[in-house]
Amino acid sequence: MPYPYVLLSAAVSLDGFLDDTTSERLLLSSPADFDRVDAVRASVDAILIGAGTIRADNPRLLVNSPDRRAARLAEGRPEYPLKVTVSGSGELDPEARFWHSGGEKVVYTTEKGAARARALGIAADVVPLGAELDWRRLLTHLHDERGVRRLMVEGGGTVHSQLLQQGLDELQLVLAPLFVGDPDAPRLFGPGAYQGGRLRLTETRRIEDVVLMRYEPTAPGTGDLPAAADRHWLALACELATQCPPSDTAFSVGAVVVAADGTELARGHSREGDDLQAHAEEAALAKLDPADPRLAGATVYSSLEPCAVRASRPTPCARLVLDAGVRRVVTAWREPDTFVKNADGSGLLAAHGVDVVVLPEYAERAQKPNRHLPG
């Protein structure tokens, strides 16, 4: 199921703490950076914090700029983003400022927590996720039921750690020039089964005396569950499809092969170079040593599912993927009957143990360079 774009925003000390242990909140950002965060808040559909952050900081969690709120209204959006919190126990203070300012609020909790939150009279929509907190159900509900397309996460450390293990689309991290040094102070992340691989640094910016660093994940998901990085790589495959020489007799497709640690191994597109018969997956895989051990754990991203039948050559791309030892494919679009009736490359792959993930939200991008074809 589609999930919102998840952006985690945090500021930390040089030694990795979110706060100290005093009763007053430790201000890590500079005034200019607080204004930047306000602009990010104004850009999203919802802002999420954990119940512990409500207890510790008692935040209002608002868009403070009147001009930014007015711009949201002019765009037909609510004045404030949806405010979201997560509490397994449902033990929440109904007098906290979070509930009494801004626009709509929602609490995600467990079945037992929902009964407790409702009994307290919390001024919010209370949504139980089952016996335990289920982050994937939470993200799906936000997307499908609340229309959230961009979600900003602002703390605390427990929420950061749990959500990072589900996969983020973007991390915006501000480094403040001070030390905390208290082992009991809250940290940005705790231990967890995080995805491997290095993050991709997309921006660094000095803002007064702090530094903003923006990162994106690179490691593909595993099995049939999509990860945030899958979106990036599939978007790249769709972009490669736009580089194909035009054809009235073949699809324009892009493909990328990515190792389990997020290393790009190869890319290709239809009719690449001088080979006007080449398919995208074929072009990408041809650039790799068939004995490369990374292929067994790699993911192939293809804007159109790998073909199961082709007229130009004896070996279809689904078979090339299988022969390469790849066991995971992510695609945007199932092959229509334009050239081959009842094509089912995904079915062929799945029958041989390959996990096939379809992200239909990228179908329009994948179809764009093929609009001139019949059907």
C-alpha positions in Angstrom: 0.0 0.0 0.0 1.2 3.6 -0.6 2.6 5.4 2.4 3.2 9.1 2.9 6.6 10.6 2.2 8.2 10.5 5.7 10.5 13.3 6.7 12.3 13.1 10.1 13.4 16.5 11.4 15.7 16.8 14.5 18.4 18.9 16.1 21.2 17.2 18.2 24.2 18.3 20.2 27.7 17.4 19.0 27.5 14.3 21.2 24.2 13.2 19.8 21.6 14.2 22.4 18.2 15.7 21.7 17.9 17.4 25.1 19.4 17.5 28.6 17.8 16.3 31.8 16.8 19.7 33.2 13.2 20.9 33.5 13.7 23.5 30.8 13.8 22.4 27.1 17.3 22.7 25.7 17.2 24.9 22.6 19.5 23.4 20.1 18.5 25.2 16.9 19.2 28.9 16.0 16.4 31.4 15.4 16.9 31.2 11.7 16.7 27.4 11.8 13.5 27.5 13.9 12.1 29.6 11.1 13.2 27.0 8.5 11.5 24.3 10.5 8.4 26.4 10.5 8.5 26.5 6.7 8.9 22.8 6.6 5.9 22.4 8.9 3.9 24.6 6.5 4.8 22.4 3.6 3.5 19.1 5.0 0.1 17.5 5.5 0.8 16.1 9.0 3.3 16.4 11.9 3.9 13.4 14.2 5.5 13.3 17.7 5.5 10.6 20.3 3.5 10.9 23.5 6.8 11.2 25.5 7.5 14.4 23.7 4.1 15.8 24.6 4.8 14.9 28.3 8.4 16.3 28.3 8.0 19.5 26.2 4.2 20.2 26.2 4.5 21.6 22.6 1.8 23.3 20.6 3.3 22.1 17.3 2.0 24.9 15.1 2.9 26.7 12.0 3.8 30.1 13.6 4.0 32.3 10.5 0.7 34.0 9.7 1.9 34.4 6.1 2.6 30.6 5.8 -0.8 29.8 7.3 -2.5 32.2 4.9 -0.7 30.5 2.0 -2.0 27.1 3.1 -5.5 28.4 3.1 -5.1 30.0 -0.3 -4.0 26.6 -1.7 -7.1 25.0 -0.3 -5.4 23.3 2.5 -6.2 23.5 6.3 -4.6 26.4 8.1 -2.5 23.9 10.2 -1.2 20.4 9.3 -2.9 17.4 11.0 -1.3 16.8 14.4 -0.5 13.2 15.1 0.8 11.4 18.2 1.5 7.8 19.0 0.9 6.2 22.4 0.9 2.5 23.2 -0.6 3.0 26.6 -3.1 5.8 25.8 -1.9 7.6 29.0 -2.1 11.2 27.8 -2.7 14.5 29.6 -6.0 15.9 28.2 -4.9 19.4 29.4 -1.7 19.4 27.3 -1.3 22.3 24.9 -1.0 19.9 22.0 -4.8 19.2 22.1 -6.0 22.8 22.5 -4.3 24.7 19.6 -4.0 24.2 15.8 -6.3 22.1 13.7 -7.3 18.4 13.7 -5.5 15.9 15.9 -5.3 12.1 15.8 -3.9 9.6 18.3 -2.7 6.2 17.1 -2.6 3.6 19.9 -3.4 0.0 20.9 -6.9 -1.4 21.6 -6.3 -1.0 25.4 -4.8 2.4 24.8 -7.8 3.5 22.8 -10.2 2.7 25.7 -8.0 4.7 28.1 -7.6 7.7 25.8 -11.3 7.9 25.1 -12.1 7.6 28.8 -9.7 10.6 29.5 -11.7 12.7 27.0 -8.7 13.4 24.7 -9.7 16.0 22.1 -8.7 14.0 19.1 -9.6 11.2 16.8 -8.5 8.0 18.5 -7.4 5.2 16.2 -6.5 1.7 17.6 -4.0 -0.3 15.6 -4.5 -3.7 17.3 -3.0 -5.4 20.3 0.4 -3.7 19.5 1.5 -0.6 17.7 1.8 -1.3 14.0 3.7 1.4 12.1 2.8 0.1 8.7 -0.9 0.2 9.5 -0.4 3.7 10.9 1.3 4.9 7.8 -1.3 3.3 5.5 -4.2 4.8 7.6 -2.6 8.3 7.4 -2.3 7.9 3.6 -5.6 6.3 2.8 -8.0 7.6 5.4 -6.5 11.1 6.2 -5.1 12.0 2.8 -1.6 12.6 4.2 1.0 12.6 1.4 3.9 14.3 3.3 4.5 13.5 7.0 7.0 15.3 9.2 8.3 13.5 12.3 9.6 15.7 15.1 10.4 13.3 18.0 11.2 11.9 20.3 14.0 9.4 20.3 11.8 6.3 20.7 9.6 7.3 17.8 12.7 8.1 15.7 14.2 4.7 16.4 10.9 2.8 15.7 10.1 4.7 12.5 13.6 4.6 11.1 13.4 0.8 11.1 10.3 1.1 8.9 12.2 3.3 6.5 12.4 7.1 6.1 12.3 9.0 2.9 14.4 11.9 4.3 16.3 12.8 7.4 16.9 16.5 8.1 19.5 16.7 10.9 20.7 19.9 12.5 24.0 19.8 14.4 24.3 22.2 17.3 27.7 23.5 18.6 27.4 22.3 22.1 27.8 19.2 24.3 25.3 17.6 26.7 27.4 14.8 28.2 24.6 13.4 30.4 24.2 9.7 29.9 20.6 9.9 31.0 19.6 12.5 28.5 17.5 11.5 25.4 19.4 10.5 22.3 18.4 10.9 18.7 18.3 7.1 18.1 18.5 4.0 20.2 19.6 0.5 19.2 17.5 -1.2 16.5 17.4 -3.4 13.5 18.0 -0.6 11.0 18.5 -1.1 7.3 22.1 -1.4 6.2 24.0 0.8 3.8 25.1 4.4 3.8 22.7 7.2 3.5 23.0 9.6 0.6 23.9 13.2 1.6 21.7 15.5 -0.5 22.5 18.9 1.1 24.6 20.7 3.7 23.8 24.2 4.8 25.2 26.6 7.4 22.4 28.4 9.3 23.9 30.9 11.7 25.9 28.7 14.1 24.2 25.3 13.3 24.6 23.0 10.2 21.7 21.4 8.4 22.4 18.0 6.8 19.8 16.3 4.6 20.1 12.6 3.9 18.1 10.0 1.9 18.3 6.2 2.4 19.8 4.0 -0.3 19.3 0.4 0.8 16.5 -1.4 -1.0 13.8 -3.2 0.9 13.6 -6.9 1.5 11.0 -9.4 0.4 7.6 -8.0 -0.8 7.6 -5.0 1.5 8.5 -1.7 -0.1 11.1 0.5 1.6 11.6 4.3 1.2 14.7 3.8 -0.9 12.7 1.7 -3.4 10.9 4.9 -4.3 14.1 6.7 -5.2 15.5 3.9 -7.3 12.2 3.3 -9.1 11.9 7.0 -9.8 15.4 6.9 -11.4 14.3 3.9 -13.5 11.4 6.0 -14.8 13.7 8.9 -15.5 16.0 6.6 -17.5 12.9 5.5 -19.6 12.7 9.1 -20.9 16.2 8.8 -22.4 15.2 5.9 -24.8 15.3 6.6 -28.5 11.7 6.8 -29.7 10.1 3.7 -31.1 6.6 2.8 -32.5 7.3 -0.9 -32.1 8.7 -1.3 -28.5 8.3 0.2 -25.1 10.6 2.8 -23.5 11.9 1.3 -20.2 14.5 2.2 -17.7 16.2 -0.2 -15.2 18.6 0.0 -12.3 20.4 -2.8 -10.5 21.1 -2.0 -6.8 23.0 -4.1 -4.2 21.6 -4.8 -0.8 23.7 -2.1 0.8 22.4 0.6 -1.6 25.3 0.6 -4.0 24.2 1.1 -7.6 25.6 -1.7 -9.7 24.4 -0.8 -13.1 21.7 1.0 -15.1 20.3 0.8 -18.6 17.5 1.8 -20.8 15.7 0.5 -23.9 17.7 0.8 -27.2 20.8 2.0 -25.3 23.8 2.8 -27.4 23.9 1.2 -30.9 21.7 -1.8 -30.0 18.2 -0.9 -31.1 16.9 -4.2 -29.9 18.2 -3.9 -26.3 15.8 -4.0 -23.4 16.4 -2.0 -20.3 17.1 -4.9 -17.9 19.2 -6.6 -20.6 21.3 -3.4 -21.0 21.9 -3.0 -17.3 22.7 -6.7 -16.5 25.1 -6.9 -19.5 27.3 -4.4 -17.7 27.9 -6.7 -14.7 30.0 -9.8 -14.2 27.6 -12.7 -14.0 29.7 -14.1 -11.1 29.3 -10.9 -9.0 28.2 -12.2 -5.6 26.2 -9.0 -5.0 23.6 -10.0 -7.6 22.1 -12.6 -5.3 21.0 -9.9 -2.8 20.4 -7.2 -5.4 17.1 -5.6 -6.5 16.3 -4.8 -10.1 14.2 -1.7 -10.6 12.4 -1.5 -13.9 9.8 1.1 -15.0 7.9 -1.7 -16.8 7.8 -5.3 -15.5 10.5 -7.5 -17.1 9.1 -9.2 -20.3 8.2 -12.8 -20.3 8.1 -13.1 -24.1 10.0 -11.1 -26.7 10.2 -11.4 -30.5 13.6 -9.7 -31.0 15.7 -12.2 -29.0 15.3 -15.7 -27.6 15.8 -14.8 -23.9 13.2 -12.5 -22.3 14.2 -10.1 -19.5 12.5 -12.1 -16.8 14.7 -15.0 -17.7 17.8 -12.8 -17.7 16.9 -11.7 -14.2 16.5 -15.3 -13.0 19.7 -16.3 -14.7 21.6 -13.5 -12.9 20.4 -14.8 -9.6 18.4 -11.7 -8.6 15.5 -12.5 -6.3 13.8 -9.2 -6.0 12.2 -6.9 -8.6 10.5 -3.5 -8.1 8.4 -2.2 -11.0 5.8 0.5 -11.6 3.7 -0.9 -14.4 2.4 -4.3 -15.6 2.9 -4.9 -19.3 -0.2 -4.2 -21.3 -1.3 -6.2 -24.4 0.2 -3.7 -26.8 2.7 -6.1 -28.4 2.3 -9.4 -26.5 -1.1 -10.8 -25.3 -1.4 -11.8 -21.7 2.2 -10.9 -20.9 3.1 -11.8 -17.3 6.7 -11.3 -16.5 5.9 -10.7 -12.8 4.1 -14.1 -12.7 7.1 -15.9 -14.3 9.4 -14.3 -11.8 7.2 -15.0 -8.8 6.8 -18.7 -9.9 10.6 -19.0 -9.6 10.8 -17.5 -6.1 11.4 -13.8 -7.0 9.7 -11.2 -4.8 8.0 -8.8 -7.1 6.9 -5.4 -5.7 4.6 -3.1 -7.8 4.5 0.6 -6.8 1.5 1.8 -8.9 2.0 5.4 -7.8 4.9 5.5 -10.3 2.8 4.1 -13.1 2.1 7.5 -14.7 5.8 8.3 -14.8 6.6 5.0 -16.4 3.8 5.3 -19.0 4.7 8.9 -20.0 7.4 8.0 -22.6 5.0 5.4 -24.0 1.9 7.5 -24.5 2.2 7.4 -28.3 1.8 3.6 -28.4 -1.6 2.0 -29.0 -3.4 0.6 -25.9 
